[in-house]
Amino acid sequence: MTAPADTEMPARHERRIGPFTFRQIGAVGLTLVLVATGLIVLTRPIAPAASAPLPQPNATFYRIGNATEGLAVGNLAPELTVPGPNGTNAPLLDLDGRPIRLADLRGHPVWINFFASWCPPCQAETPTIRDVAAAYGPQGLAVIGVAVAESTADDVRAYAQRYGLDYTIGFDATQAVYNGWRNIGIPTQYFIDADGIIRLIVKGPLADPAAARAALSSIVPALPSVPNASGVVPGSSAGARPVSPSPTR
């Protein structure tokens, strides 16, 4: 019986584009997708998008930075500056394009509030800040809101209009001021005396008028009363401006 002849399997030919096989091209493509995904995760904004659900719905303080040793009571408050076009520092601008300089406010007590319009505890305290700012204005109090982690200045402007905010608000578009003050979350409050010295730091909202008055007592004399959360001055028959409900976005 004759043994079967040896047979040789035909060589496998892979499809190619130029010198590269489809398998090699696919591997490179997968690598690029993984790298791009990693870059998106690492560089995405620190705040949630306006349409995204907020984490920790009952939180009173939103951490949007790494733990760090921040400014301390007794420090001279740094200026509110952002990188300028020539590498020099430029002042933060308010929503009307005017510079905000703490040096211009020497002789006045200052309350600085780092906040975001999408932040529920920030929303909760905004009517109190508005009413307290108006009540203490005759005593020279200057209130400055610094909006961080926002998409556009128009969002901040709409928020200020919704609440009827008359105090100064700056749009910290790149978080340069926020980072320069070594903050780790919002809302964060700084109470600065007439000489520019930080006298109190509060990490969290001051939605209660009594708590706001107590904080302000570190830099200005206490007033007999300020509007409460319902917009009415305790002990007064005259009502203050009605307080709008906290907006949701």
Sequence and secondary structure as in RCSB ss.txt:
>XXXX:A:sequence
MTAPADTEMPARHERRIGPFTFRQIGAVGLTLVLVATGLIVLTRPIAPAASAPLPQPNATFYRIGNATEGLAVGN
LAPELTVPGPNGTNAPLLDLDGRPIRLADLRGHPVWINFFASWCPPCQAETPTIRDVAAAYGPQGLAVIGVAVAE
STADDVRAYAQRYGLDYTIGFDATQAVYNGWRNIGIPTQYFIDADGIIRLIVKGPLADPAAARAALSSIVPALPS
VPNASGVVPGSSAGARPVSPSPTR
>XXXX:A:secstr
               EETTEEHHHHHHHHHHHHHHHHHHHHHHS SS  TTS  SSTT SSEE S       TTS
B    EEE TTSSEEEEEBTTS EE GGGGTTS EEEEEE TT HHHHHHHHHHHHHHHHHGGGT EEEEEE S 
S HHHHHHHHHHHT  SEEEE TTSHHHHHTT  EESEEEEE TTSBEEEEEES   SHHHHHHHHTTTS   S 
   TTSB TT SSB S        
